[in-house]
Amino acid sequence: PGEKVAFFGGDGSGKTTTVKILTGLYRVKENQYLIDGHGIQDLDRNQLKQKLSVMFQDFIYYHFSLMENVVISGQRKNVNKDLYEEVIKITGVKEFKKEIKLTDKSVLGKTFPSGKELSPGYWQRLSIARTLYRNKNVFIMDEPFTFIDDISAREILGGVFEFLGEDRSMIYITRSVSLLKNFDRIYYFDKGRVVESGSWDELMKKKGKLYAEIKNKDGK
């Protein structure tokens, strides 16, 4: 509990597939994947959904109001206003809301004549806020910062870690090394397998595949 984990690797390395298995979207053979000692195929998908909040890289652009974009995934019918305000602050939604003169009721997207189109980075911030608003035990985010600059991504990640605290966990999927050192454990994926794992310091001392990847990029 409370561990912050990163799945790192290139396109097609198996990161997203592993997440889809962990979330019950893909079925696997008996006892290939275990959660708390139980084969994942034996767990009820509804039980998994109660514990997980997942953001996939092909997240949905909801052409609803700004507030509805965030709270749509909440289980309560009534909006938890305090939680809503917290997650839009963490993700920078509150800042861009003020910057481009939006309100909670502003309709987003171009489906409706009055809709306001957003940049991909703003849509991505909304998706992160929506993921946090679900307020689960384990948060899984697949490439959540693709359209967000590194400085902003680092700020958001710091806020996310503070939001999660010591008791809740996160799995972060990425092909970028820029934020890896913030995580407790890194799993390096290559060709559908985990070829290396450990903390940032452990993997740097090991001078294995991740170390070589970073040195190769620095050399370029």
N, C-alpha and C positions, 0 to 999 in steps of 0.2 A: 504493500500500500504506500502511496505517496511517491513512487519512483517515476522519474521523468525520463522517457526512453526515446531514442531517435532511431529510425530505420533509414539507412543511407545506401544509395546505390544509383546506378544509371537507369535509363529507360529500359523496361523489360527485364529488370533484375529480380523481380518477384516481390517487391515491397507492397504494392497495392493489392496484389493477389493474396498475400498473407493477411492483410487487413480484412479483405472480404471473407476469408475463411474464419478469422477471429470473430467477425460480426455475424456469422451464420449465413452469409449470402451465397457462399460456395460450400458444397457438401464434400467431405473427405472420407477416406477409409477409416475404419475403426482405430481409435487411439493414436492417430497420427499427430493430433494436436490435443494437449491437455490443458484444462483450466481448473486450478485447485484440485488436481488429481482426477478430474472427470473428463472423459472424451468429449470433445466439443460437439460431436454429432449427437450426443445424448442429452445435451442441454436444450431446454425449451427456448425458442427464438424470442419469445416475449420476455423471458427472464433476462436474456442478454440485452434486449432493448431497454429494460428498466435500469440497467447499470451503465450503459454506454451512450455517449453523445458523439456522433461521427460527422465529420465534414470531409466529403470527397472532393477531389480536385475539379470535377465537373459539377460544381455546386449550382443550385437553381437560382435564377433571377426572378424573384416574385414581383409582379407588377401590381403591388398593393401599396398601402401607405407605409411610410418609414417604420412606424412602430409595429405594424403587422408583420413586416419583414423579419423583425427580431423575435417577436413573441409567438409567431405562428406555430412553432414546434413545442410550446409549453403545454404541460398536461392540465394546468388549471385553466378554468374558463375565464377567471378574472386575472387581469394583468398584475403581476408583482412589480409595482412601480419602482421600488428600491432596487430590485435586481436588474430591472431594465436600465435604470440610470447608471448602475455600476458597470454593466457590460458595454454600454455605448461609450462610456468614458474610457474604459480599458482599450477599446479597439479604435479610438479616434473618430467614431461616428458622431459623437457629440460635437467635436471640433469642426468636422466638415459640414455638419448640419447648420451650424452657426455661420460658417464661412460662405456657403452658397444659399443662405437664407431659406432653409427648409424648416418645417415644423413636424411634429410627430404624425400629423395627419396628411402631410404632403404625399401625393401619389407618385410612385416611381415607375420608370419605364415609359415606353411609347404606345402601350396598348390603348390608353385613354388620352383624349386630347389635352387634358390638364397635366399629364404625366411629365415628370422631370427625369431625363436620362442621366445616368451616372457613368463615371469612368470605371473601367474594370477593377481598379484598385479600391474604389469606394464600395462597389458591389461585394468585393472580397472581404472588406472590413465588416460589412453587414452580415455576411455568412459566418464569420468568426464570432460575432456578437450573438447570432442565433444559436450557434453551437454551445456557447457558454451559458446562454439563458436556459437551456435545458437542465442545467445544474445537476449533472449526474456524478457518478463515482469515478468513471474513467472517460477521458476525452481523447478522441483520435482525430488528428488533423492531417490530411493528405495534401501536401504542397499548399499550405494556407497563405503563403506570402509571394506567390508567383508575380502578382501585379503591384506589389508594395515594395518600396525602396528599403535597403538594408537597415538604415538608421531607424525608420519607423517600425520595421519588423522587429528589431531588437527591443524597442520600447514596448511594443504590444506583447511580445513574449514575456518580458519582465512582469507586466501587469497580469498576464495569464497565470504565471507561476504563483504570484501573490494571491490571486483569486483561488487557485487550487489548494494552496496551503500544503501542509505536510501529510495530509491523510488521503488526498485524491491523486490519481495517476494520469499521465499523459503519454500517448504515443504520437510522435511527430515523424511524418514521412517526407523525405526530401532528397533531391539530387545535388543540393548545394552544401558546401562545407561551412558556410559562413556562421551558422548558429550552433554548430554541433557541440562546441566546448561548454555550452550551457547545460547539457544534459548529463544525467547520472550515468547512463549506459548507452552505448552506440552499437548497433548491429549493422555490419557492412554486408549488403546483399550483392551477389554476383551470379548471374545465370541460374536464378531460382534457388540459390542456397545462401545460407549465412556463412561467410568465409572468415569472418573476424568479429570479435565482440569485446567490449570492455569500456572503461571510462576514457575520456579524451587523453588524460595523462598516461594511462596504461598503453593505449594504442600508439601514442607518440614515442614512448620508450621502446615499444616493441619494434618500431620501424618496419611495419608490415605494409599491407595494401593501402590503408588509409593514409599513412605517412607518405608513401610513394605517390599517391594521388595528389596530395597537397603540394609536395615538392615539384611534381611535374607541372602543376598549374602555376606555381610561383616562378618556375623557370621560363614559362611562356610569357 
